[in-house]
Amino acid sequence: MEANHGTLITSLPAEVTYHDRKKSVLPRKYVQKEGNLRLFVPPYLIDSVAEVLRNHGFKDLRLTFHKGEKYSLSKKLLMIWELHVRIFSDGFIDAHFEISRDFLEHLHHSTLPSLYEVFDIYKEIYPKIHIYDAGNKKWISEVISKYTLSLRAPKTVTKWKPLFYTSLILMFVGTALILKH
């Protein structure tokens, strides 16, 4: 992963070989959809994976859409980006890059899946990468080639906390003026 002028760049599998030895070229749009390609670690390691991520600066998320995960962790990255990782009890891991929760654009900007960035962190406790193609219900045994994909930052971003606090202050001042009269 790299960020250049507000654009996040990563790679995802393009041509793969499955465990049944069949080869396939995965469509670019397919690999860009979160949940189609998933990481996997043995379930007994998920607590350790979460701890390693925390040791690398990931924080537990409280306010998130729950999708059945045991852990939902996030780390702020370069500029406006964040890496969000969901770890499930069955050992599957879904991760994606997104605009940071510090900005209003987080609510409606595109995301981009992450495989290799998360693996590069947890490989210190589990050095094997297992990628499951959930759409085709097959395990990938080899990645022959990769796409280089990018996620462009919006032209402007808006921090929501200053807007929220300003609105709150204005509301209290307005209420105080109304009650005074």
C-alpha positions as a Markdown table, in Angstrom:
| # | Residue | x | y | z |
|---|---|---|---|---|
| 1 | Met | 0.0 | 0.0 | 0.0 |
| 2 | Glu | 1.2 | 3.5 | -0.8 |
| 3 | Ala | -0.5 | 6.8 | -0.9 |
| 4 | Asn | 0.5 | 9.4 | -3.5 |
| 5 | His | -1.2 | 12.8 | -3.7 |
| 6 | Gly | -4.3 | 11.5 | -1.9 |
| 7 | Thr | -4.6 | 8.3 | -3.9 |
| 8 | Leu | -4.2 | 5.0 | -2.1 |
| 9 | Ile | -2.6 | 2.2 | -4.1 |
| 10 | Thr | -2.6 | -1.5 | -3.3 |
| 11 | Ser | -2.6 | -4.8 | -5.1 |
| 12 | Leu | -5.1 | -7.7 | -5.2 |
| 13 | Pro | -5.0 | -11.1 | -7.0 |
| 14 | Ala | -5.8 | -11.1 | -10.8 |
| 15 | Glu | -4.8 | -14.5 | -12.1 |
| 16 | Val | -5.0 | -17.4 | -9.6 |
| 17 | Thr | -4.7 | -21.1 | -9.4 |
| 18 | Tyr | -7.3 | -22.9 | -7.1 |
| 19 | His | -6.6 | -25.9 | -5.0 |
| 20 | Asp | -8.3 | -28.0 | -7.6 |
| 21 | Arg | -5.5 | -26.8 | -10.0 |
| 22 | Lys | -7.9 | -24.8 | -12.2 |
| 23 | Lys | -6.7 | -21.4 | -13.2 |
| 24 | Ser | -8.9 | -18.3 | -13.4 |
| 25 | Val | -8.5 | -14.6 | -14.2 |
| 26 | Leu | -10.6 | -12.8 | -11.6 |
| 27 | Pro | -12.4 | -9.7 | -12.9 |
| 28 | Arg | -11.1 | -6.5 | -11.6 |
| 29 | Lys | -14.5 | -5.4 | -10.3 |
| 30 | Tyr | -14.9 | -8.8 | -8.6 |
| 31 | Val | -11.7 | -8.4 | -6.5 |
| 32 | Gln | -12.6 | -4.8 | -5.7 |
| 33 | Lys | -15.8 | -5.9 | -3.9 |
| 34 | Glu | -15.2 | -6.6 | -0.2 |
| 35 | Gly | -16.0 | -10.1 | 0.9 |
| 36 | Asn | -15.2 | -11.9 | -2.4 |
| 37 | Leu | -11.6 | -12.6 | -1.4 |
| 38 | Arg | -11.1 | -13.3 | 2.3 |
| 39 | Leu | -8.1 | -14.1 | 4.4 |
| 40 | Phe | -8.1 | -17.0 | 6.7 |
| 41 | Val | -6.2 | -18.1 | 9.8 |
| 42 | Pro | -6.9 | -21.1 | 12.0 |
| 43 | Pro | -9.6 | -20.1 | 14.5 |
| 44 | Tyr | -7.5 | -20.7 | 17.5 |
| 45 | Leu | -5.2 | -17.8 | 16.4 |
| 46 | Ile | -7.8 | -15.1 | 16.0 |
| 47 | Asp | -7.2 | -13.6 | 19.5 |
| 48 | Ser | -3.4 | -13.6 | 18.8 |
| 49 | Val | -4.0 | -11.9 | 15.4 |
| 50 | Ala | -6.1 | -9.2 | 17.0 |
| 51 | Glu | -3.4 | -8.7 | 19.6 |
| 52 | Val | -0.7 | -8.4 | 16.9 |
| 53 | Leu | -2.8 | -5.8 | 15.1 |
| 54 | Arg | -3.3 | -3.8 | 18.3 |
| 55 | Asn | 0.5 | -3.9 | 18.8 |
| 56 | His | 0.9 | -2.4 | 15.4 |
| 57 | Gly | -1.4 | 0.6 | 16.2 |
| 58 | Phe | -4.9 | -0.8 | 15.4 |
| 59 | Lys | -7.7 | 0.3 | 17.8 |
| 60 | Asp | -10.9 | -1.5 | 18.7 |
| 61 | Leu | -13.9 | 0.1 | 17.1 |
| 62 | Arg | -17.0 | 0.8 | 19.1 |
| 63 | Leu | -19.2 | 2.6 | 16.6 |
| 64 | Thr | -19.5 | 0.3 | 13.6 |
| 65 | Phe | -21.9 | -1.7 | 11.7 |
| 66 | His | -21.7 | -5.2 | 13.2 |
| 67 | Lys | -21.4 | -8.0 | 10.7 |
| 68 | Gly | -21.0 | -10.8 | 13.1 |
| 69 | Glu | -17.3 | -10.3 | 13.7 |
| 70 | Lys | -15.5 | -11.0 | 17.0 |
| 71 | Tyr | -13.1 | -8.1 | 16.5 |
| 72 | Ser | -13.4 | -4.9 | 14.5 |
| 73 | Leu | -10.2 | -3.0 | 14.4 |
| 74 | Ser | -9.0 | 0.1 | 12.6 |
| 75 | Lys | -5.7 | 2.0 | 12.1 |
| 76 | Lys | -5.3 | 5.5 | 10.7 |
| 77 | Leu | -2.8 | 5.5 | 7.8 |
| 78 | Leu | -1.3 | 8.1 | 5.7 |
| 79 | Met | -3.2 | 11.3 | 5.1 |
| 80 | Ile | -6.9 | 10.6 | 5.3 |
| 81 | Trp | -6.9 | 6.8 | 5.0 |
| 82 | Glu | -7.8 | 4.1 | 7.5 |
| 83 | Leu | -7.5 | 0.3 | 7.3 |
| 84 | His | -10.5 | -1.5 | 8.8 |
| 85 | Val | -10.2 | -5.2 | 9.7 |
| 86 | Arg | -13.0 | -7.5 | 10.8 |
| 87 | Ile | -11.9 | -10.8 | 12.3 |
| 88 | Phe | -14.6 | -13.6 | 12.6 |
| 89 | Ser | -14.7 | -16.5 | 15.1 |
| 90 | Asp | -14.4 | -19.0 | 12.2 |
| 91 | Gly | -11.0 | -17.6 | 11.3 |
| 92 | Phe | -12.0 | -15.5 | 8.3 |
| 93 | Ile | -10.7 | -11.9 | 8.0 |
| 94 | Asp | -12.2 | -9.1 | 5.9 |
| 95 | Ala | -10.3 | -5.9 | 5.5 |
| 96 | His | -10.7 | -2.7 | 3.5 |
| 97 | Phe | -9.2 | 0.8 | 3.1 |
| 98 | Glu | -11.6 | 3.7 | 3.6 |
| 99 | Ile | -11.7 | 7.4 | 4.3 |
| 100 | Ser | -11.0 | 7.9 | 8.0 |
| 101 | Arg | -14.0 | 8.2 | 10.4 |
| 102 | Asp | -12.8 | 11.7 | 11.2 |
| 103 | Phe | -14.3 | 12.9 | 8.0 |
| 104 | Leu | -18.0 | 13.1 | 6.8 |
| 105 | Glu | -16.9 | 11.5 | 3.5 |
| 106 | His | -16.4 | 8.3 | 5.4 |
| 107 | Leu | -20.1 | 7.7 | 5.1 |
| 108 | His | -20.4 | 7.7 | 1.3 |
| 109 | His | -16.9 | 7.2 | -0.2 |
| 110 | Ser | -15.8 | 4.0 | -1.9 |
| 111 | Thr | -13.7 | 1.4 | -0.1 |
| 112 | Leu | -11.0 | -1.0 | -1.4 |
| 113 | Pro | -10.3 | -4.5 | 0.0 |
| 114 | Ser | -6.9 | -5.2 | 1.6 |
| 115 | Leu | -5.3 | -8.7 | 1.8 |
| 116 | Tyr | -1.5 | -8.3 | 1.7 |
| 117 | Glu | -1.3 | -5.3 | 4.1 |
| 118 | Val | -3.1 | -7.2 | 6.8 |
| 119 | Phe | -1.1 | -10.4 | 6.2 |
| 120 | Asp | 2.2 | -8.5 | 6.3 |
| 121 | Ile | 1.3 | -7.7 | 9.9 |
| 122 | Tyr | 0.0 | -11.0 | 11.3 |
| 123 | Lys | 2.6 | -13.1 | 9.4 |
| 124 | Glu | 4.9 | -12.7 | 12.4 |
| 125 | Ile | 2.7 | -15.2 | 14.3 |
| 126 | Tyr | 1.2 | -17.1 | 11.3 |
| 127 | Pro | 3.5 | -17.0 | 8.2 |
| 128 | Lys | 1.0 | -18.6 | 5.7 |
| 129 | Ile | -1.4 | -16.7 | 3.6 |
| 130 | His | -4.7 | -18.4 | 2.9 |
| 131 | Ile | -7.0 | -16.7 | 0.5 |
| 132 | Tyr | -10.6 | -17.9 | 0.1 |
| 133 | Asp | -12.6 | -16.9 | -3.0 |
| 134 | Ala | -16.0 | -16.7 | -1.3 |
| 135 | Gly | -17.9 | -16.0 | -4.6 |
| 136 | Asn | -16.5 | -19.2 | -6.2 |
| 137 | Lys | -16.3 | -21.1 | -2.9 |
| 138 | Lys | -12.7 | -22.2 | -3.6 |
| 139 | Trp | -9.4 | -21.8 | -1.9 |
| 140 | Ile | -6.7 | -20.1 | -3.9 |
| 141 | Ser | -3.4 | -22.0 | -3.9 |
| 142 | Glu | -1.3 | -19.6 | -6.0 |
| 143 | Val | -1.6 | -16.0 | -7.1 |
| 144 | Ile | 0.0 | -15.8 | -10.5 |
| 145 | Ser | -0.5 | -12.1 | -11.1 |
| 146 | Lys | -2.0 | -9.1 | -9.3 |
| 147 | Tyr | -3.9 | -6.0 | -10.2 |
| 148 | Thr | -2.6 | -2.7 | -9.1 |
| 149 | Leu | -5.6 | -0.8 | -7.8 |
| 150 | Ser | -6.2 | 2.7 | -6.5 |
| 151 | Leu | -8.7 | 4.5 | -4.4 |
| 152 | Arg | -8.8 | 8.3 | -5.1 |
| 153 | Ala | -9.4 | 10.7 | -2.2 |
| 154 | Pro | -12.2 | 13.1 | -2.6 |
| 155 | Lys | -11.3 | 16.6 | -3.7 |
| 156 | Thr | -12.1 | 18.0 | -0.3 |
| 157 | Val | -12.8 | 16.4 | 3.1 |
| 158 | Thr | -14.7 | 17.7 | 6.0 |
| 159 | Lys | -13.9 | 17.0 | 9.6 |
| 160 | Trp | -17.2 | 16.3 | 11.3 |
| 161 | Lys | -16.2 | 17.0 | 15.0 |
| 162 | Pro | -15.7 | 20.8 | 14.6 |
| 163 | Leu | -19.1 | 21.0 | 12.8 |
| 164 | Phe | -20.7 | 19.0 | 15.5 |
| 165 | Tyr | -19.3 | 21.1 | 18.4 |
| 166 | Thr | -20.0 | 24.3 | 16.7 |
| 167 | Ser | -23.6 | 23.2 | 16.1 |
| 168 | Leu | -23.9 | 22.1 | 19.8 |
| 169 | Ile | -22.6 | 25.5 | 21.0 |
| 170 | Leu | -25.0 | 27.3 | 18.7 |
| 171 | Met | -27.9 | 25.2 | 20.0 |
| 172 | Phe | -27.1 | 25.9 | 23.6 |
| 173 | Val | -26.7 | 29.7 | 22.9 |
| 174 | Gly | -30.0 | 29.7 | 21.0 |
| 175 | Thr | -31.7 | 27.8 | 23.8 |
| 176 | Ala | -30.3 | 30.1 | 26.4 |
| 177 | Leu | -31.5 | 33.2 | 24.5 |
| 178 | Ile | -35.0 | 31.7 | 24.1 |
| 179 | Leu | -35.3 | 30.8 | 27.8 |
| 180 | Lys | -34.0 | 34.3 | 28.7 |
| 181 | His | -37.0 | 36.0 | 26.9 |
